[in-house]
Every structure is written in C-alpha cells, then in structure tokens.
Amino acid sequence: MGFAYAPQGRPSRFRAARFMSPAMEYISTRGQAPARDFEGVLLAGLAEDGGLFVPRHWPELSPAEWRAMRGLAYPELAARIIGLFAGAGLPLNTLCQDAYAVFGHPAIVPLVQLDQRCFALELFHGPTLAFKDMALQLLGRLFDHVLTKRGERVTIVGATSGDTGSAAIEACRDRAAVDIVILHPEGRTSEVQRRQMTSVLAANVSNIAIKGDFDACQDLVKAMFNDAPFRQEMRLSAVNSINWARIAAQIPYYVAAALALGAPDRPVAFSVPTGNFGNVLAAWAAMRMGLPIAKLIVGSNRNDILARFLAANDMTARPVEPSLSPSMDIQVSSNFERLLFELLGRDGAITAEAMRRFRSEGRMPIPDAAWREATRLFAGFTLDDAGTLAEIRHLHQAAGYLADPHTAVGTAAARALAPEDPAIPVVVAATAHPAKFPDAVERATGLRPPLPARLADLYVREERFSVLADDLGAVEDAVRAHARRNTA
C-alpha cells in the first residue's frame, strides 16, 4: 500500500475561558475503533484496532490565555491543562492537589539553571524518583475515582524499561478497584529500579521478569490487548504511555517551564531524553496547542532508532543493546505512532499499514514530505555510554550538578543542538534522580548519590516477582491467576 501525505492545517480554534472541554472525543490512529470520551480512553488504554487514541480536535490557546496561567501553583496549572482534554465531570483540582502533595519539592517541578541558557526541569521529586510519577500519581487517582463511580474493577497490565513500572505500582498499590501486573526485562533494569517494583508486596500487585528485552515486554502487553476474549475477561487497562491520559498529564510540566521562562512572549526549546517517544510527544502536544516552542530535541542512547529516523529517514529496528541509560533501551517507540498519524494527514488506514509493515519487515518507509515535516519539528542526537559518563562528569565539574545517565543524554543533546538564537533558553527534561543509577554516577564523578531517607532501606526490603519466558500463553495465565486471587 502506498503512502499519502497531507500537511496539517492550523488546529481548530478552541476558546476555553474556564479551561474545560464539554465534549472532547478521541479517535484511533488506525481508524477502525469506536470513538470514546476521556474516561473511556483512560479505561481502555489501547484501541481495539491496535491503534492509539488521539484527540479528534486539538485545543489551541491564545497568547492571552497562556499568560493568564503564569504564576499558578503547579496542581492548579495541571488541572487547567488536563481539563482541556478531560472535559467536565472530573474533580481535577482535587485530584491534582492530592497527586502532587506527595512530591518532595515545594515547586513540584523546579527549574535549575545549569549555564547561561540551559535549565534542568527536575521531574524526579515524586515517590519513585522518576518523571513517570508526574503522570502516574494522577492516573492512579483517576482510575480510583472513575471505577468507584462506575462500580467496576480493572486489571492493569504494563511493560517497563525501568521507571514506568515502579511509578505505576506506587500509584495503584492497595487500590480497591485495580489489580496491576508489570512486566520488566530480566536483568536489564538498574537494581534500584527493580527493587522499587519488586519490594511492593501489596496483594493487588504482581511483577513478572520476562526473559527478553523491553520490546518483548511491550509486545506481550500489546498482544494481550489484541486478544479480544482475554481483554474482555480481564477488563484490561493500561498505564503505559499508550494510554492517552498519561500524555495529557505530562503536558503541564512543559507549559510550566515555558511560562516560567517568559512564554508566550518568548520561545523556548526542549531537550528530552526518550526511548518510547511519549515524553517528547507531550512537549509536541504543548506546541500543537500554541505554546511557542522553537525546537524539540530528541536525545537517544546507542539504541538510536529515533535519531536515525530524524537524521536520514531510517526507521529500521535493530537489536536492543543494554546501556547505562536502560529506560531508553528501546527500538520500537510506541508513541511515534501518534506523531506518524499526524504526519500522514490523520489517515488511519495508511498509519495502520505503516505499522503493519514495521512489525513484519522491521522497517518503516515514510514519505519524504512527512519526514521533512518531522525534521522541521524535531532534531535527533545520539550519545553512547562513554559520552554519557563524560557528560555526567562535565555537568558535575562545570555546574556542580549530579545528573543521572538519562538526563545527561538530554544535556549533551541540548548543548549540541541548541537553537542558533542565544536568547532562546533550552530546557532539559531531567527524568530521574541520580540515586536511581548510582553506579554510573559514581564511575563518572567518584561520588555515590544516596537515596532519599524514605527509600534508605530499599536494598534490604523483601522482593517478590516471578520469571517467565517470552510466551504469551504463560503470561496470560499468570495475569489471570493474579486477578482471580483478588476477586475470589
């Protein structure tokens, strides 16, 4: 099947004086699933046709509406932005206040200046010390509210390359209407990342180590969702970034950083270390809503499929190679499908065919016009392990700043690809606390960052998890057994 490219016009104008959409509707990137409202998308996760949900229409704010949000406390700002996607009926102000009350910094998402124009947006002050808490602490509360209102129960299944799993478990532990099963690649997370998942002994939590890489875990999750009888039997839902609610809850921190640095009267650039494309997609969504973002920089480690695509239109999957930044050890970037849908003129049939070919052939031919539009919006950068250690060392020596390996990829990318105009600040998404990766930080600087006091006993906590082969039947049996134990 051939490709067609239709450039997108300006998003439909959306005036939201009270920052609330009365009827936001979501469609699948593959065009064959029924449309849903926000609550339906939250509970469904993945669309029935295998696609990802996106807004039917994008809200856009005027400069005056952006300015009106300057100075808001982060929970209120988040409630206003998410309200544009959620519509009426959810107590977002209360849910956001509760979600961010558990963060360890009064600013929630502090900006730390690293040099004259580069800032670290610290997203790791939540319970599990990673940016995934920013969305998942809210999603856990959203699930609880919606399911309690409906009198329903779901089984959440998720795959993690390191941080999503612990953040999802922390958000969902002990919740009455939710069972959660998280798959992680055996031996391919840091010890801190693993223990943050496996030491949570709540009855509704199950951890499975898969003999394979993250892409294998992610494929198993998607296969469970595509198994219609199993999906219905287990009432499956997702908290991975395939769930649109995750993306919606990540947009506010980009807005907060931009407003703090002068937007909408001053453009900003963002540098985001990413493997699954969800975090940088949230920044793109803020741009799509009218926030003046001059450049989006995608930082990759040696698993550089996104950087290769942006450099040479080479979307070819290669074997995943373990690195010092394991959360980015990914070759199948699920959220890229959402951008692809936009680049291909929102044509679900063409998007579905592109994804089918990628799965069957390991490569995705993308029309030249669509690729050029992507390169107008994004720039890609690759940093290997040696470069990552050098960057951690440089940041500590030059700015007295301890960065984890993922954040270091972002700061190196920012320095290499900053906009030519020196007046445009560059904000790096600092995605994890350095104590989550103490071995790498110590190798680079000689300093071993300690865990915060609330996690000081992590290394001696009891762990509980099972190890399974990359086999859909075995994993489905384990999910079924876990859910039945909690409903018996």
FENBELPE-V445097 format. One record per residue. N is the residue number from 1. RES is the residue in one letter. SS is DSSP state (H for helix, E for strand, C for the rest). PSI is psi in whole degrees, 0 to 359 (NA if undefined). Layout:
[[N;RES;SS;PSI] [N;RES;SS;PSI]]
//
This chain:
[[1;M;C;136] [2;G;C;173] [3;F;C;152] [4;A;C;148] [5;Y;C;126] [6;A;C;113] [7;P;C;142] [8;Q;C;137] [9;G;C;185] [10;R;C;143] [11;P;C;152] [12;S;C;140] [13;R;C;135] [14;F;C;107] [15;R;C;121] [16;A;C;77] [17;A;C;326] [18;R;C;12] [19;F;C;52] [20;M;C;124] [21;S;C;123] [22;P;C;340] [23;A;C;50] [24;M;C;131] [25;E;C;149] [26;Y;E;141] [27;I;E;161] [28;S;E;146] [29;T;C;346] [30;R;C;1] [31;G;C;4] [32;Q;C;5] [33;A;C;150] [34;P;C;147] [35;A;C;154] [36;R;E;162] [37;D;C;183] [38;F;H;316] [39;E;H;321] [40;G;H;321] [41;V;H;319] [42;L;H;312] [43;L;H;330] [44;A;H;321] [45;G;C;270] [46;L;E;142] [47;A;C;155] [48;E;C;334] [49;D;C;9] [50;G;C;355] [51;G;C;181] [52;L;E;143] [53;F;E;141] [54;V;E;157] [55;P;E;141] [56;R;C;321] [57;H;C;143] [58;W;C;130] [59;P;C;149] [60;E;C;133] [61;L;C;147] [62;S;C;163] [63;P;H;321] [64;A;H;322] [65;E;H;323] [66;W;H;314] [67;R;H;326] [68;A;C;343] [69;M;C;355] [70;R;C;138] [71;G;C;356] [72;L;C;145] [73;A;C;150] [74;Y;H;316] [75;P;H;321] [76;E;H;318] [77;L;H;314] [78;A;H;317] [79;A;H;321] [80;R;H;314] [81;I;H;313] [82;I;H;328] [83;G;H;332] [84;L;H;333] [85;F;H;337] [86;A;H;332] [87;G;C;185] [88;A;C;162] [89;G;C;346] [90;L;C;136] [91;P;C;68] [92;L;H;323] [93;N;H;314] [94;T;H;315] [95;L;H;320] [96;C;H;320] [97;Q;H;315] [98;D;H;317] [99;A;H;316] [100;Y;H;356] [101;A;C;339] [102;V;C;3] [103;F;C;152] [104;G;C;8] [105;H;C;135] [106;P;C;334] [107;A;C;353] [108;I;C;302] [109;V;C;72] [110;P;C;147] [111;L;E;127] [112;V;E;123] [113;Q;E;127] [114;L;C;326] [115;D;C;198] [116;Q;C;329] [117;R;C;355] [118;C;E;133] [119;F;E;143] [120;A;E;122] [121;L;E;102] [122;E;E;112] [123;L;C;18] [124;F;C;26] [125;H;C;12] [126;G;C;185] [127;P;C;329] [128;T;C;10] [129;L;C;29] [130;A;E;160] [131;F;C;341] [132;K;H;334] [133;D;H;330] [134;M;H;320] [135;A;H;319] [136;L;H;331] [137;Q;H;326] [138;L;H;319] [139;L;H;321] [140;G;H;319] [141;R;H;324] [142;L;H;314] [143;F;H;312] [144;D;H;314] [145;H;H;310] [146;V;H;317] [147;L;H;321] [148;T;H;318] [149;K;H;324] [150;R;H;349] [151;G;C;39] [152;E;C;168] [153;R;C;144] [154;V;E;161] [155;T;E;116] [156;I;E;128] [157;V;E;141] [158;G;E;156] [159;A;E;145] [160;T;E;142] [161;S;C;2] [162;G;C;307] [163;D;C;326] [164;T;H;319] [165;G;H;310] [166;S;H;322] [167;A;H;320] [168;A;H;318] [169;I;H;316] [170;E;H;325] [171;A;H;333] [172;C;H;353] [173;R;C;138] [174;D;C;11] [175;R;C;137] [176;A;C;329] [177;A;C;11] [178;V;E;130] [179;D;E;146] [180;I;E;133] [181;V;E;124] [182;I;E;130] [183;L;E;133] [184;H;E;152] [185;P;E;123] [186;E;C;127] [187;G;C;10] [188;R;C;17] [189;T;C;166] [190;S;C;162] [191;E;H;321] [192;V;H;314] [193;Q;H;314] [194;R;H;311] [195;R;H;329] [196;Q;H;333] [197;M;H;309] [198;T;H;349] [199;S;C;3] [200;V;C;109] [201;L;C;20] [202;A;C;146] [203;A;C;333] [204;N;C;10] [205;V;E;132] [206;S;E;135] [207;N;E;135] [208;I;E;124] [209;A;E;121] [210;I;E;135] [211;K;C;86] [212;G;C;190] [213;D;C;183] [214;F;H;320] [215;D;H;324] [216;A;H;318] [217;C;H;315] [218;Q;H;321] [219;D;H;322] [220;L;H;318] [221;V;H;314] [222;K;H;323] [223;A;H;324] [224;M;H;320] [225;F;H;327] [226;N;H;349] [227;D;C;91] [228;A;H;314] [229;P;H;317] [230;F;H;317] [231;R;H;317] [232;Q;H;318] [233;E;H;317] [234;M;H;354] [235;R;C;57] [236;L;E;145] [237;S;E;170] [238;A;C;148] [239;V;C;358] [240;N;C;171] [241;S;C;2] [242;I;C;339] [243;N;C;119] [244;W;H;327] [245;A;H;328] [246;R;H;313] [247;I;H;315] [248;A;H;323] [249;A;H;351] [250;Q;H;341] [251;I;H;319] [252;P;H;327] [253;Y;H;333] [254;Y;H;321] [255;V;H;314] [256;A;H;315] [257;A;H;316] [258;A;H;316] [259;L;H;322] [260;A;H;333] [261;L;C;12] [262;G;C;356] [263;A;C;151] [264;P;C;6] [265;D;C;358] [266;R;C;127] [267;P;C;155] [268;V;E;165] [269;A;E;153] [270;F;E;138] [271;S;E;121] [272;V;E;117] [273;P;E;127] [274;T;C;149] [275;G;C;318] [276;N;C;0] [277;F;C;0] [278;G;H;318] [279;N;H;315] [280;V;H;334] [281;L;H;325] [282;A;H;322] [283;A;H;319] [284;W;H;321] [285;A;H;320] [286;A;H;320] [287;M;H;317] [288;R;H;334] [289;M;C;358] [290;G;C;1] [291;L;C;130] [292;P;C;93] [293;I;E;117] [294;A;E;330] [295;K;E;143] [296;L;E;117] [297;I;E;126] [298;V;E;115] [299;G;E;129] [300;S;E;153] [301;N;C;205] [302;R;C;340] [303;N;C;80] [304;D;C;36] [305;I;H;323] [306;L;H;318] [307;A;H;321] [308;R;H;321] [309;F;H;313] [310;L;H;330] [311;A;H;322] [312;A;H;20] [313;N;C;43] [314;D;C;89] [315;M;C;76] [316;T;E;124] [317;A;C;138] [318;R;C;166] [319;P;C;142] [320;V;C;132] [321;E;C;127] [322;P;C;145] [323;S;C;179] [324;L;C;348] [325;S;C;74] [326;P;H;336] [327;S;H;348] [328;M;H;11] [329;D;C;75] [330;I;C;141] [331;Q;C;345] [332;V;C;99] [333;S;C;97] [334;S;C;317] [335;N;C;349] [336;F;H;333] [337;E;H;325] [338;R;H;317] [339;L;H;318] [340;L;H;318] [341;F;H;319] [342;E;H;317] [343;L;H;331] [344;L;C;28] [345;G;C;26] [346;R;C;38] [347;D;C;107] [348;G;H;323] [349;A;H;317] [350;I;H;320] [351;T;H;316] [352;A;H;318] [353;E;H;321] [354;A;H;318] [355;M;H;323] [356;R;H;316] [357;R;H;322] [358;F;H;318] [359;R;H;320] [360;S;H;328] [361;E;H;347] [362;G;C;10] [363;R;E;155] [364;M;C;101] [365;P;C;124] [366;I;C;132] [367;P;C;145] [368;D;H;319] [369;A;H;320] [370;A;H;318] [371;W;H;317] [372;R;H;324] [373;E;H;320] [374;A;H;318] [375;T;H;340] [376;R;H;329] [377;L;H;324] [378;F;E;153] [379;A;E;143] [380;G;E;150] [381;F;E;141] [382;T;E;137] [383;L;C;126] [384;D;C;181] [385;D;H;319] [386;A;H;318] [387;G;H;325] [388;T;H;314] [389;L;H;319] [390;A;H;322] [391;E;H;320] [392;I;H;316] [393;R;H;315] [394;H;H;314] [395;L;H;320] [396;H;H;319] [397;Q;H;321] [398;A;H;326] [399;A;H;359] [400;G;C;28] [401;Y;C;129] [402;L;C;119] [403;A;C;146] [404;D;C;169] [405;P;H;327] [406;H;H;313] [407;T;H;322] [408;A;H;323] [409;V;H;318] [410;G;H;320] [411;T;H;322] [412;A;H;319] [413;A;H;320] [414;A;H;318] [415;R;H;324] [416;A;H;328] [417;L;H;23] [418;A;C;148] [419;P;C;151] [420;E;C;327] [421;D;C;112] [422;P;C;349] [423;A;C;350] [424;I;C;115] [425;P;E;152] [426;V;E;124] [427;V;E;124] [428;V;E;129] [429;A;E;107] [430;A;E;102] [431;T;C;344] [432;A;E;149] [433;H;C;139] [434;P;H;335] [435;A;H;347] [436;K;H;342] [437;F;H;59] [438;P;H;328] [439;D;H;314] [440;A;H;317] [441;V;H;320] [442;E;H;320] [443;R;H;322] [444;A;H;324] [445;T;H;346] [446;G;C;357] [447;L;C;136] [448;R;C;107] [449;P;C;131] [450;P;C;153] [451;L;C;150] [452;P;C;158] [453;A;H;324] [454;R;H;347] [455;L;H;14] [456;A;C;331] [457;D;C;14] [458;L;H;321] [459;Y;H;349] [460;V;H;3] [461;R;C;149] [462;E;C;139] [463;E;C;152] [464;R;C;115] [465;F;C;163] [466;S;E;161] [467;V;E;126] [468;L;E;154] [469;A;C;166] [470;D;C;76] [471;D;C;116] [472;L;H;316] [473;G;H;316] [474;A;H;320] [475;V;H;318] [476;E;H;321] [477;D;H;319] [478;A;H;320] [479;V;H;317] [480;R;H;315] [481;A;H;319] [482;H;H;313] [483;A;H;320] [484;R;H;326] [485;R;H;326] [486;N;H;354] [487;T;H;357] [488;A;C;NA]]
//
